[in-house]
Amino acid sequence: MTKNLVNPNNIDALEFIKKNHTNKPDKTMLILAGDCMIDYNGRARSILDWGERVIMIKQDGTLLVHQPEMREPINWQPTGSKTEFKIKEDKLVLKSYIKKPPEKMKIKFRNIKLINVISLRDKAKLIISGMELDIINRIMDNPSIIEEGFRIVKREKPVKSGMIDLFGYDKNHIPVIIEVKRSLANISSVHQLRMYVKDIKKDIDKAKVRGILCAPKIPDMVKHLLSDYGLEWMEVERKIMLPNDNQKTLKEFTI
């Protein structure tokens, strides 16, 4: 369901909102665009002088105030807020409030360009891909990606200088540290891995400890530095699996 009202006067605007939104606010999203002033009192106190903005009231009560530029809202009300509408001093007035924690916002419109009421349904959950976790999970699912006989004994192993992504042993029972980067490996990655190797040598009193840097792309300069320190590397591609019938690989996305 979608309904629009363009350039309404205040009386028509109020009637439209009451008819199409206020009797079912949990089922409709309300969007208003117009010239408004905003008085907020809650996390702090703020006044936003007259300007043309978009006000969005979601089906869970969340209210967002967007200016014509920038990504983030200039102000907002949290989930669970209640909203009331009325006409006062020839202006449409929107009041949004929540009791715990106490927050309230008053928005006065002196001109309305557009009102949109729409009902949306969306139960999908956000799946984040393209992170270091993708590579870590891939190695854990198949340790032979590193080499045959490699076994993982600890994920996120704490040491003095930080947190090792993966710790295990090769087929000769030599300790192996895996440091993972989600995209381009850099010089700082090498120094980080080098510190982890030193920490493990101190902790388990082993003369030989292997350190392997894993990333989708490792520049030649980084490879040379790894070799200088007696460390290793492996380029491991991130595999992004989308939750539908169309599966895409990393190469179809721009880094």
N, C-alpha and C positions, 0 to 999 in steps of 0.2 A: 504494500500500500504506500503510495506517494501522493502528497498533495502540496500545491504551491500557491502562494499569494504574493503578487508583485505590486510594489509601491502602494501598500494599503494605508488608509488613515488609521488613527489609533483605535477608534471604535471597532472598525472592521477587523483590525489585527487582533484585538482582544477576543472578539467573538470567534474568529477562526481558530485561535489557540485553545480556547475553552472547548470548542466543538471537536477538535481533532487531536488534542494532546492531553489536556489536564484530566480528562476522565479516564485515561489509560496511559499514564506516564511511563509505566514499566514495560509498555509494549511499543512505544513510539519514541523516536529520536526527533528533537526539535532543533532546528537551525534558524537563527535570525541574523540578518545582515543589515547594519544600519549605523546611524550616527548616535553615539551613546556616551554617557558618563558613568564611571564605575566607582563605587564606594565600598571598600572591603575592610572588614574588621575580624581578625582571627589570629593567624600565626604572627601577624604584624598589623599595622594600620596603613592603608594606602588609599590614595585618590588618583584616579586616572581621568584626566580632563577629556572634553569632547573630542571624538574622533570616530572614524568609520571602521568598524570591526565586525568580526563574525563571532557569534555566541552559539556554542553547541551544548545542548543538554542531552546526555546519553540516557539510555533506558535504565541504567542503574543509579541515576541521580547525579552522576559526575557532570560538572559544568566546566567548560573550557572557554577562555576568552582569547581569540587570536587577532593580532594586528595584521596588516597587509604584508608584512615582511617577518622573517625569522621563523624557525621551526617550532620552538617551544611556545606554549601559551604565555601571555603576559600575566595572567592570573587564572585561578581555578578554584573550584569547590570540590571536595572529595566525594567518593562513592557513598551513597546513602543520603545525600542532601535532598531536602524538600524544596520545591519551588512554587511560588505564588505569583499571580499576575493581577494588576489593576491599573486603572487610569487615575492619575493624580496631576493636577495643575496642567492639564492638557498634554500629558506625556504618558506613554506606556511605561509602567514600572514593573520590573522583574525583581523579586526577592528570593534569594536562595539561602538556606540555612541548614545547619546540622548542630545537634546539641553536644555531642561528645566526640572530639573536643569542640568547644563552642566556636563556630565560625559562621559568619554571615556576609552576604554580598548583596548590594542593591545596584541595579542597573537601570538607568533612565534613558529612554529613547526619545529623541526629538524628531527623528526621521527614520523610517523603516523602508529599506529597499526590497527586501525579500524575506518571506517566511516559508520554510520547508518542513513538512512533517513526513517522516518516513519510518516504516517498520522494517527492522533488519533481524535476520536470524543467522547466528554464527556460533557454532559449538567447537570449532577447530582449536587445537592447541598449538602454540608456537614451538616449532622444532628448530633449534639453532644448530647449523652446520658450519663447517669451515673453520673450526677451532682446533687448538692443539689436541683437544680431547678426541677428535676424529682419528688422528694419527696414533695416539696412545691406545685407543680401543682396537684399532686395526692390528697393532703389534701384539696386544694382549690376546686377541682372538687367534693370531697365527704368529707365534714367536719365531718361526723359521724364516719370516721375512728378514730378520736380522742375519741369521745363519742357522744351519742345521745343528741341533743339539742345544740351542740356547733355551734356557728356562727362566721364567720370571718368578721371583720370590717375594717381591715387595713393590707396591705402587705408592708413590708419594712418600719416599723414605726421607725423614728429616736428618740433616747433618748440620754441622756448625755453620756453614756458609749459605744454607738455604734448604730447598726441598728437591730431592732427586725425583724426576718423573717416573722412571722405571729402574729397578735394581734386580740383577739376576746373576746367573753363572753360565759360562759357556760349557762346551762338552768336555773341556779339560778342567773344569771346576775353578776357573779363574773368574773373579768378580768382574761384572760388567755393569757400567753405568750408562743409561740411555737418557740423553737430554733432547727434548722435542721442541721444535719451533714450528709454528703453523704456516709460515710462508717463507720469506727469505732469511736465511741464517746470516748473522753478522759477526763482527769481531768480538763483541761483548759476549756472544753465545759461547765462543771458544774459551774465554777466560772463566766464564761461569762453570763450564764443564771441567776445566782444569782444576778449579777450586774443589769441586765435588770429588774428583779423583784423589786429591791430596787428603781430604777429610776421611775418605774410606780407607786409605792406606794407614792413617793414624788409628782409626777405630778398630780395624781387624788385623792389623800388624801383618799386612801382605806386601811383599816386595813388588808384585805385579798386579795392577788393576787396570782394566781396559775402560776407556771412555769413548762412547760413540755419539756423535751429533746427528740427529735425524731431522730432516726438513724437506719440503717439496723442492726447494732450490737452494743449493749451496755454491756460492761464487768461488772461482778458482783461488782468489786471494785468501778466502777463509779456509779452503782445503790445504793450501800451503802452510798456513799457520798451524792448523791441526797437526799436520805431519811434523812440523818443527817441534811440537810438544809431545809427540808420540801418541797422539789421539787419532781416532778414526771418524769416518763419516758415512752416511748412507742417505741418498735422496729417496724419500718415501712420499708418494703422492697421496693427497687427501682424497678419499672417495666420499662424495656427497650423495646420499640416498634420499630422494624425495618420497613423501608418503602417498604415492599414487602409482599408476601403471607406467608412467614415463620416467625412466631412470636417467639421470644425467651425471656426467663426470665433471671433475674440476675444470677440465679444459673448456667447457661450455660456459664458464663464468669468468668474469673479469676480476682480477685481484685488485 
